[in-house]
Amino acid sequence: MRIRSAFAVAAGAAAVLAFSAPAQATIDIGNVDITVTDIASGNEYYLFQNVSVLQAAQICQVNVDVITATLLRGDAAKCSNKTNNHQQAWIKKH
């Protein structure tokens, strides 16, 4: 009886692993820069250089998925937390 229950547990575990969701692909963008452009002069300054996408998302208070999707399109993501009437902030690929 113990052997049957051991086989049943092993078969159940194998079935769970077989029907589990496949691993999601990891998208590696690398590190990014957060820049600020002064609206009046047009000069661009670095706020942060070579930070991870997660850190940039926390600094800018933007969803990581939004940043990733925007950067994969080749565009710069807007850093709305650091943008105001005098400056525009962007997250750009490093």
N, C-alpha and C positions, 0 to 999 in steps of 0.2 A: 504494500500500500504506500509505503514511503517513497518507493522508486517512482510510482505513477504520479504522485503529487509533485515530486521534484521535476519530472518531465513536464508536467502541466505548467509549473511556474516558469521553467525555461522556455517553453513554447509561447507562453503569454508574454514574456519579456521580449522575445524575438519578434512577435507580432506588433508589439508597441513600437519597437525601433523601426520596423519595416514601414509602418504607416505614419511615422512622425513627419513633421514638416521638413522639407529639405532646408539645408543651411542657406541663409541669405548671402549673396555676394557682397563682399566688402568693397566699398568705393574709397579709394585712397586719393584724396586731392592733394595731400601734403599740407604744408603750413601756409598761412596766409598773412597778409599785411592789412592793417586798418589805417587808412589814410583820411586826412581831412583836407578839403579844398576851401580856401577862403573865398567867399563869393565876391567880395569887393576887388581883391587884387588878383584872384585866380591862382595864387600860390598854393602848392600842395605840400602838406606836412605829414610825417609819419607819426601816428599815435602809438602804434604797436607794430613791431616787425617780427616775423617768423614765429607766430603763435598758431596753435592748433585751431581747427574749425570749431571745436567745442568751446575753447576759450573765447574765440571771437563771438560766438553765439551768446555766451554769457555776458560779455562786455557790452554787446550791442542790443541785448534782450530781443533776439530774433531766433526763430526756430532753426535748428541745425539743418533740417531737411530743406528748408527754403534756401539757405545759404548754399548748400551742396548742389541743389538743382540749378541755381543761378550760375554758380561757378562752372558747372559742367557744360552749360550753354556757351560759355566763353564771356559772359558778362560779369560786371562787378556787382556785388550785392550791397544794397543800401543798409547802412548802419543807422537806423532811425533814432536810437537812443542818443547818439552824439551829433545828430543833425539839428540845426536850429536856423534862425533867420540870418545868421552871419556865416555859417559854414555848412558844408555838406560832407558827410562821412561815408566812406565806402570800404567794403571788404574786398580785397583783390588777391588773386593767386600770387604766391611768393615767387 
